[in-house]
């Protein structure tokens, strides 16, 4: 459920077909005949992180397997429209899904879903994790997470934090922070973090747990202050920032991007896609482009993704229900 915008055409064009094929890479034949078309559904508009990562993976697998691999954007309802389409697709490997945090949160945010994320979709692999960055207005008299907690406790309900919309990882980062620290702040949702960032710079809001690709240029330009990263370990994209978890034990939030297929897709196909995605993510050229998004490649097993998804559902489901958060 990310909202930052990327120059997709420039990013993909810079890779080129030769860069996407790792030197010396050798993949086994795909479980589809040559000439077959496989579709990857992105349940968000073009140019966002999900779209860019999806196209990089689709290009990599399509070239490796020698088949047509197309990307279809089916946006709407926080990712539910595209996700539902894949859940109802034929489970033969022809239709895949790349999705983000909404897979774990939408069942709690929306009154009704037309699919069950645990039963109607089969996990394939985690593609990447992207941290958020805790940033504050440069005039706010805090320079660390500990400072922010102390200031918020001394001024309950007076600090405001922006987000890219209700139920996004940017919003939930703020809610989770308040829960773990016993602070109280005012949530100000936007339709994206670009306007929220401008209001942060202008002093109309006080802080954001922002997408790192959106926030980092402003931090390095000195227009806002960066305090800490939301993931449990430092990010290679911004190693100067310690994790919030060093001050707030247990805090660990990221935007994540993973591949799924319709339930009952043959395990041989699931395993093949996972193995070749993992191999593709080892390509230095692909990793370099992912680094531009501050995306950390993963490529784990279906079982690891299934366990991660259940943990995310538990964490966010409990929080969303406790606070009564609803989308729309």
N, C-alpha and C positions, 0 to 999 in steps of 0.2 A: 504494500500500500504506500509506495513511495510516490513523490510528486515532482522531484527535481527533473529538469529538462536537459537533454544532452543533444549535441549535434550528431545524431545517429549516422547520417550520410557520410560526414567527415570521418567519424571513427571507423566505420566499416570499410570505407574506401581506403583508408590508410593501411589497413591490414592487407588487402588484396588476396587473391587466391593463393599465391605462392607463399605468403606469410602465414596463412591459415594452415597450411600443410606442414607439419613439423618435419625438419630434415630427418630422413631415414625412418620416418614413422611407417609402421606396417600394421594395418588393421585387418582382422579377419573379415570375410565377406558378410555383408549385412544379411539379416534373416528375411529380406525382401528381394525379389528379383530386380535386376537393373531395369530402370524405366518406371518403377513404382514411385508414387508420390506420397510422401509422409508430410502431415500438416502439424505444425506447432502453433497452438493457440496461445496468444498473449491477451489476457483479459483486461488490458488497459490500453489507452491510446498510444500511438507511436511516439518515439523520442524519449520516453521515460526509461528508467534503469531496467525494468523488467523487459521492455521491448529490445533494448540494446543488447542485454545479455542473452536474450532468447535468439536474436539474429546471429550473434557470434557462435552460439552453440549449434544452431541449425546449419549454418554455413560449414562449420567444422565437420559435423557428422555427415552432411550430404556429400561433401567432397571425399571424405574418407570411404564412404560406402558406395559411391557412384550412383546415387539415386537422387531424385528430385525431392528437396526438403524445403517446404514453403512455410512462411509465417503469416498467420492471420490474426489481426487485431479485432477482438470482439469485446469492446469496452462497455462498461455500465454497471451500476449498482455495486460499486466497490469491488469489482471483479467477479461478481456472482453470475453474470450473464455468460461470460466465456467459460467459466468453470463448470457451470451447469451443462453447457453444450458438450464439453469433453466427457463429463460424467455419463451422459446419455449416448455417447458415440460407440460404434462397434469396437469391441475389445480385441482388435487384431493388430495393434501396433501402428495403424495408419494415422491415428490422431493422438497427439500428446499435448501436455499443458505445462507452461512455466508460470508459476504463481509465487506470491510473496506472503506476507504476514496475515493477510485476510483469510487464508486457508485455516488458520487457527482461531481467528477472532470473529469472523462474520456470522457464525452460527449464534453467537451471543449478542451481536450488535443489531441484527435484523430480526424482525418478528417471525419471519418464515423463510426458509431456504427450500429450493426445489431439489436439493441434493444433500446427501450426508457425506461430509468430507472424510469421515473415517471408514465408511462402507462402500462408497461409490467410486472412489479413486484409489489407485495403487501407487504407492511411493516408489520412485526410481532412484533419485540421487539429489543431494544438496549441491547446487551449483556454486553458490557464493554467499558470503556474509558481508554486510556493509554496516559499519558502525554509525551511530549518530554522535554529534559533538555538542556538549553543553556550552552554550555561548551566552554572554550577558552584555547588556549595554555598557559601554566603556566608562560611563559616569557612575555606574553602580559601585558602591564602596566595598566590593568583594574581589578577592584575587585567588580564591581556592574554593573547593567544594565545602570545606569546613566553614569558611567565611560565609558562604551562601546559606548554609543550614542555620548558622547562628543569626544571621540577619533576618532570615525568613521567620524564625521563631520569635525574634524580637519585634517583628512587624507582621503578625498573622493576618492573612487575607489582603495584604497591601501589594505584594508582588504579583505581576501578571506574566504568564508565559504563553507564547504563541504556538500554533501547530499548523500542520498542513491539512487538518480536518479531523473530525471526530472518528476515533477508532484507529487512526494511523499510528505507526510506531513512534512518530514524533509526539503525538498526544499521549499515548500510553506510557512513554518514557517519563513524562511529567507526572502522571498519576501514580506511577510506580515509585518514583522518587519521593513524592509526598507520603505515600503509605509507609515506606521504609524509614523515613526520617522524622515522621510526626509533624511535618510542616503543612501549612495551608496556603495555597496560592490560587489565583484566578486564571482559569483557562480561557484563551481567546482564539477560537478556531478561524482559520483562513481557508481559501480554496487551493492554497499552495504555499510553499515556504518562501517564494520570492517576495511577495508582498509583506509577509510576516517579517522577513529579514529587513526590509526597508523601514518598517515600523520599529524594529529593534534599534536600528541605527539612529532613527529619529527620536528615540526615547519614548515612544508611545506604548511600548511593552518593555518588560525588563529582561526577559531571557527566553531562549528556545533550546530544546534538545534537538538540534537541527540535523538534517542530512549533511554528512561531512563534506560532500562535493559542493553543496550550496554554501556552507558556512566558512570553509577553510580559506578561500580567497579573501573574504572580508576580514577574517582574523589576521591574516598575514599582511593585509593592507593597513591594519591598525584601526579600522572603523568599529570593530566590536572586540570583546575579549573572549578568548577561549579558556575554559577552565579544566575540562576533563572529557575523556571518551566514555561512551556508554557500554562498550563491550568489556568482558572480563580481563582482556589483555590489551596491551598497546597495539595501535594500528600502524603498519608500515607506512601508511600515507601521512601520518602525523605522529611520529614516535615521541615527540616532545610532550604529549599529553598523557598523563597517567589515567588509569581507569577510575571511574567513580567508585568502583568496588573497593578500592584501597581505603576509602573513607566510609563508604556505605556497604558493608559486607552483604553479598548476595545480589547486588545490583548487576544485571547483565541483560542488555537489550540490543538488538540489532535488527536491521532490515535484512531479510534473508530471501533467497530465490532458489526454488527447487523445481525439479521435473516430476510430473505425475502422468499416469495413464489411466484409462478407464479400468475399473475393477474387472477382474477375470481376464485381463490381458495375460497371455501365456508367460510363465516365469522365465522361459528361455529368452524371450524378447526383452523383458524387463532387465534381466541380467546383462544382456548384450548392450543395451543402451547405456546402462550404468558403467560398464567396463570401458566402453569407448568414449563416453563423456569424461570419465576420470583420466584416461590417456590423453584426450584432447586438452584438458585443463593443465597438463604438464608442459604444453607447448610454450616456450618462452615468449614468442610473438603474441600469443593469445593472452598470456598472463600480463604482459606489458600493457595491453589495451585495457584489460580489466582493472589494472592498477590506476588507470585514469579515473575510474569510478570509485576508487578506494575499495574495490571489491576483492575480498580474499577468496581464492578458489578453494573448493572443498572436494567434491567428488566422492562422498561417502556411499556406503551400501544402502540398499532399500530398507534393511532392518534399522540402520542407524537413523535414517530419515524418519521412519515410522515412530521411533522412540522420541526423537526430537519433537515431532509434531504433537505427540501426546503430552509432552512436557509443556510445550507452548500453550496448548489448549487449557491445561490445568492452570498455569500461571495467569494467563490473560482472562480465561473464563471466570475464575474466582474474583479477579479484580473488577471486571466489567459488571458482573452480577452484584457484587458488593456495593458498587457506586451507582448502579442503575444507568449505565451509559447506553445510549441508543443512537443508531445512525439515522440521519435524515430527520 
